[in-house]
Each structure stands twice: as C-alpha cells, then as structure tokens.
Amino acid sequence: MTDSGKSPRKLTEVMARDTTLSLLLRTARELKVLQALLDARMGTGFAANCKVAALRADGTLVLVARSPVWASRLRYLGNELVEWAKQVPELASVSSVHVQVGKDPV
C-alpha cells in the first residue's frame, strides 16, 4: 500500500488512462527501432557519435551528432541515407535528413 492508503497501480493501468504517457512510450520505442536500424547500416562509429532525435510527420529524420565533424559527415551522406531509408519499411516515410550538433547525444 502507498502512503495514501491506496494500492499501487500497474503501469499498464496508468498508461491506459494517460494518453500522453502512452504516446511518449510509443515514440521512445519507435526511436529505439530507428536507432537500431541506422546503427546496423552505419556501423559502430555512428552508434557512438550520433543519435536519432525524431522522425517528423513531414518525413524529416532528425539526427543529433556529437561533434561538428560528425554532423558534416552525416550531412554529406544525407541523400544516400534517404535513398537507403526508402528501402526499409520502418523508414520508408523519410524524405530528408536534418542534422544538428548536440553536446553528447549518447
């Protein structure tokens, strides 16, 4: 029992009632899948230096790079990534790649 005298609720119960939490969890799972696909395609250097931040409704894949050097590399590969993404069902909606530099995307 909790301090309020009520039994703790299961996560599934909370999520069933909280659509914001459900959406957040679904988005996190989708980003994890996209990250795994890109890690497999790009290799270990990519995984260590770049993270998927979002896949926007307009088809923009947003990547966060650890440094300007990695950001430049990813921008250079942008068109190649879009063409590859069109072949992958989970990424088929990707129409462009936006890269930004973050302090530590890992």
N, C-alpha and C positions, 0 to 999 in steps of 0.2 A: 504494500500500500504506500501511496505517496503521502506527503505531509498534509495534503488537503483531505485525506480520508478516502480518496477515490483510487481505484485500481489503475495502474499504468496502462495506457492504450498501446496496442500493437502498431508498428509503423504502417502496416497496410491499412489500418483503420484511419490513421491520421491522414495518409495520402489520399484515401478515398474521399475525404471531406475537404481537403486542401488542394484545390486545383493548381495553385501557384507552386506548391511543393512538388506536385506530380509533374508539372511541366519542367521544372528545374532538374529533377532527377532524369527525366526522359532526355532532355538536352545534354546533360552530362554523359549519359550512356551513348548518345549519338556521337558526341565529340570524341569519346574514347574509341569508338569503332573507326571513325575517320582518322584519328591519330595512328591507330594500328595499321591501317591501310597505307598511309603515307610513310610511316616508318619502314614498312616492308618494301615499298617502292624505292625510297630514297636512301636507306641504309642507316647505319648506327650514328654517323655524324649528324644526320638530320635529326634523329631522335634526341640527341644530346643538345642540340642547338636551336631547335625550332619546335613550336607547339601550335596546334590548331586552336584558334580562338573562337571561330564561328563559321557557320555556313549560312549566309544571309538568304532571305527569301528571294532576292534578286539574282541569286546564283553566284555571289561573290564568296570565295573561300578566303577567310582572313587568317593569316599566319603571323605569329609573333616570333621574331628571330632574336637570338641572344646578343648579337652584335651587328654593326653596320655591314661588316664583311659578309656575314651570313644573309643579311637582308638583301644585299646586292646580288649574291649568288641565286637566291630564290626568285628575285625579280627577273633575272636573266632567264631562268628556267620556267617562268610563268606560263608562256604559251605551250610549252611542252607538257607541263602539268595539266593544263586544261584539256589538251588532246588526250592524254592518258586517262584523265578523270571520266571522260565521255565513254570510255570502255568499261568502267567499273559501276555496277548498278547503284551502289550507295553514294556515288559521287557524280552520277550522270547529270545532275542539275547544275554542276559547276560551269560557269561561263567566263569567270575571270578570277584572278588571284590578286589579293591585296596583302602586302607585306608591311609590317611595322616592326620597329625595334623596341624591345622591352628590356627591362633590367635583367631579369632572369626568368625566362619562360619555363624552365624546367622545374 
